[in-house]
Amino acid sequence: MTMNKVLVSGANGFVGEALIFKLLVDGKFIPIAAVRRPARVQGLCQIRAFDLADGQCVPDLSDVTTVVHAAARVHVMDEAAIDVLSEFRKLNVEGTLALARRAAESGVKRFIYISSIKVNGEFTNAGKPFSADDVPNPADPYGVSKHEAEKALLKMREETAMEIVVIRPPLVYGPGVKANFLQMLALLDKKIPLPLGGLHNKRSMVALPNLVDFIITCIDHPAAANQIFLVSDGDDISVTQLLRWLCAALGVPCNLFYMPRWILMWGACLLGRRAVAQRLCKPLVVDIQKNRDLLGWVPHANTEVVMKRTAKHFMESQRK
């Protein structure tokens, strides 16, 4: 029996690389890595050139059954672009559509788009978790670009035979995580006292193994076709609890102290870090019941266990 080929864009990234390795281990599909630069998976699977910023550098998809599009322009810590939204659109909208058009023209059956929970919004209200059926409410350029890409893909679904699946993950963590989560680990490891001891707002996150498992479920599940999904560990925790787990895993004292939220927000605004404080102080909870009902999918990786693995990897890589 001939196995279906799955092309993964962004195969050098945190999610894309993990997906390629899992597909190789499972052996159910043949993974193809679409990358802009040399990849660690070189020699393990087929490599095809793809540049999100170059509409002419789109891989051959004539033999591909499913595309998982994980490549994206993500947040830049020290953004220098004058028109930030325009820069996000070039890659996250125009680059995505260049790949999707090639996929539709090549007869690809299913296009899985890794979007973001930011399409739903920045925070939830008490007792009202985000769901896949919510009216989108993106608040920053990244979220807007992801929403625009979604809309264009769903319109393409109506004009072609290609199935579209949209997956909106919240914060993804696991060994090798970067960006804000890595900075948080570094701060905790330095044993710096932090005014985050009273943040009991719940946050949904998704462990990398759970996200990868869900993506693989969506590759060929008949009921996933033309659906939008949110995904998480199904185990929402407070910021304070998260920090305590990480401190224990790092083997450092948990130097957290209480500070009223309004002072935290005020101080963050003065420092130009309002968005960071908002993520720390406000809830963001997602409802994944649709995944259970429609696909029979439940998260298998345990939140605390993956947190410990994440901290262990940090210690091994940073404390050399």
Buried (B, 14 or more C-beta within 10 A) or exposed (E): EEEBBBBBBBBBBBBBBBBBBBBBEEEEBBBBBBBBEEBEBEEEBBBBEBBBEEBEBBBEBEBBBBBBBBBBBBBEEEEEEEEBBEBBBBBBBBBBBBBBBBBBEBBBBBBBBBBBBBBBBBBBEEEEBBBBEBEBEBBBBBBBBBBBBBEBBBEBBEEBEBBBBBBBBBBBBBBBBEEBBBEBBEBBBEEEEBBBBBBEBBBBBBBBBBBBBBBBBBBBBEEBBBBBBBBBBBBBBBBBBBBBBBBBBBEBEBBBEEBEBEEBBEEBEEEEBEEEBBBBBBBBBBBBEBBEEBBEBEBEBBBBEBBBBBBEBBBEEEEE
